[in-house]
Amino acid sequence: MRAERIGKPRGYSPEVIEKMKRFEPVWLPDAYRILGQILKWTKSKTIFIGFMGDVACQPKDKIKYIFKIAKIHDQHRFLILTKNLSALCPFSKYKNKNVWIGYSDDGVRDAFLLSLNLSKFKNTFVSYEPLIGPDIYINRLHTRWIIIGALTDRRGQPVPAEKGGTRLEWVMPIIEIADKNDIPVFLKNNLLKLYPQLPKRQEFPWR
């Protein structure tokens, strides 16, 4: 599994790997070391925080540490994705211009209240990955970027619609709303592989 492929080479304990498998909140043992490597990077980079976890589940001091790192290294761009946007609202006071805050929406839950918190942040995005349902809500005033990705299996391959995967009719309304409101859209490669008829739109809001 992905957790083992990432964790074992880095020497993570079995307990940490098990938490990763269960998608439980865990601050990785080498997180400070990895964040510390940013000091050595002279070229600007885009850094994704929490791609296999949720920063919002971490203690406040660790979340604050991430925002401080971002402030110090403002030549980089930090992307923070969460399922609990309200937990990050207390940190909106930092107003980091190089930090993008986004939340996950799978299309099967009520995201209206969650989307309201986007107004508290400067740079915002919504990630519809995996998109497994048609029930979406887009905050047209405060969404700066939209990412759409397909449901994938353990091998990382997109699941066909007939087997419970992402349906094209769920994707198209999101793109239409984004276009009507001039919101850049990034279609993940797994979605493009599932539906090659889609245009290869991989737009970024900072370009």
Secondary structure as GFF3:
##gff-version 3
##sequence-region A 1 207
A	DSSP	alpha_helix	2	7	.	.	.	ID=ss1
A	DSSP	alpha_helix	14	21	.	.	.	ID=ss2
A	DSSP	alpha_helix	31	36	.	.	.	ID=ss3
A	DSSP	three_ten_helix	37	40	.	.	.	ID=ss4
A	DSSP	beta_strand	46	49	.	.	.	ID=ss5
A	DSSP	three_ten_helix	55	57	.	.	.	ID=ss6
A	DSSP	alpha_helix	60	72	.	.	.	ID=ss7
A	DSSP	beta_strand	77	82	.	.	.	ID=ss8
A	DSSP	three_ten_helix	85	94	.	.	.	ID=ss9
A	DSSP	beta_strand	99	104	.	.	.	ID=ss10
A	DSSP	alpha_helix	112	116	.	.	.	ID=ss11
A	DSSP	three_ten_helix	117	120	.	.	.	ID=ss12
A	DSSP	beta_strand	123	128	.	.	.	ID=ss13
A	DSSP	beta_strand	146	148	.	.	.	ID=ss14
A	DSSP	three_ten_helix	161	163	.	.	.	ID=ss15
A	DSSP	alpha_helix	168	180	.	.	.	ID=ss16
A	DSSP	beta_strand	185	187	.	.	.	ID=ss17
A	DSSP	alpha_helix	189	194	.	.	.	ID=ss18
###
